[in-house]
Amino acid sequence: MPEPRPPVPNDIRLRKILDDTLVAPHWPQGFVMRCFEPADAHALHALLSEVFNDGADGPFEAWWPRISGDPEFDPALCFLAIDGKGRLAGAAVCWTSAFVKDLAVHPEARGQGLAEALMWHAFAAFRERGASQVDLKTNTVENAAAVRLYERLGMFEVAWTG
């Protein structure tokens, strides 16, 4: 994977060292986690489109071939939080290079700890695969609440390269 570059002002790269500070995810009552299955593709695209609301991923017909055909995509690294009615409430889409591409929680499911549980689960999955760290990109202005979450999880800012 090419090194991520800051595409817009206020973008930062954060890192979590996968050491003894990892804790088991705590799933909020009424939610379960499972890995992505091909039948989830439309629901995942809808969630990402709603949460990020920037149109950057485009229509499903363009998005899905781009994501599923990416050499970094592994369905086993796409973690879904499902609510008690079977709906997709949150997702962590991760690349095989130990990079969290997208973390999204539906607005109706926020404030319950889903994002934190998804991140702890992703950290554990990468540690099991032998990774020593996990990185992600976020924006300090547009995603200030996410930055606070990541800092609580022990993530810290690193240079864009390296």
MITOR-66043 format. One record per residue (C-alpha): x, y, z. Coordinates in steps of 0.25 Angstrom, whole numbers, plus 5000, padded with zeros to 4 digits. Example, Ala and Ser with C-alpha at 12.3 -4.5 7.8 and 13.67 -1.06 7.14 Angstrom:
REM MITOR-66043
504949825031
505549965029
This chain:
REM MITOR-66043
500050005000
500650144997
500850225009
499650315012
499750465009
498950575016
497950605005
497350725012
497750815023
497650765038
497750615033
498650535043
499250395043
499050325057
499650195061
499350085072
500550005077
499949865079
500549835092
500049785106
499149905107
498149835098
496749805104
495649715100
494549785093
493249815101
492049795092
490849885096
489649805100
488849765088
489949765078
490849655072
492049665063
492249575051
493149585039
492749635025
492049545016
491749575001
490249595004
490649715013
491249795002
490049884999
489749915014
491249945017
491250045005
489950105010
490550125024
491850185019
491050275010
490150325021
491250345032
492350405023
491250475014
492350535005
492050454992
493550414991
493250264990
492250294979
491050194975
491150054979
491350004965
492750084965
493050064980
492849914981
493849864970
494849974975
494849914989
494649774987
495749774976
496749844984
497849754988
497849805002
496349765004
496149635012
494649615017
495249555030
495749695033
494349765031
493749755044
492249785045
491349825058
489949775056
488849815065
487749735071
486849755058
487949695049
488349835044
489749885041
490049985052
491550005051
492749955043
494249955043
494749935029
496249905030
497349875020
498349765021
499449855024
498949885038
498250005034
496750045038
496250095025
494850135030
494150135044
492650165043
491550165053
490150195049
489650325056
488450245063
489550145069
490550255074
490950275088
490850125092
492250085091
492150025077
493350095071
494250065083
493849915082
494149915067
495449975069
495849885080
495449765072
496249815060
497449835069
497349685074
497149635060
498449705055
499249655067
498749515064
499249535050
500649575055
500549725053
501249815063
500449935060
499149995054
499050125047
497850215042
497650345036
496650445042
496350595042
496550675054
495450775051
494350695044
494550575053
494950635066
494050535074
494750415067
496150475070
495750475085
495350335084
496650295077
497450365087
496650295099
497050165092
498550195093
498750245078
499750355076
500050445064
501250395055
501850455042
501150425029
502350335024
502950225032
